[in-house]
């Protein structure tokens, strides 16, 4: 069964600050909330807006990273034992 594309069209006005207001029906249909982030693309003279996927990232200090490296360091000879068990020759 073919999926019928829903095409909505509307006019928006660009403010003096370059802002636009998206029609409420489009915002609801696309799940765009206040403060939401959109990606805007210029496709050969056409502007395309789509909801952005926002991913939260954690940042770590050099000290935290150094601690993890020290905690994860292999004990003397452990690397050789692991490689031998996996059948790697060194």
Secondary structure, 3 states (H helix, E strand, C coil): CCCCCCCCCCCCCCCCCCCCCCCHHHHHHHCCCCCCCEEEEEECCEEEEEECCCCCCCCCCHHHHHHHHHHHCCCCCHHHHHHHHCCCCC
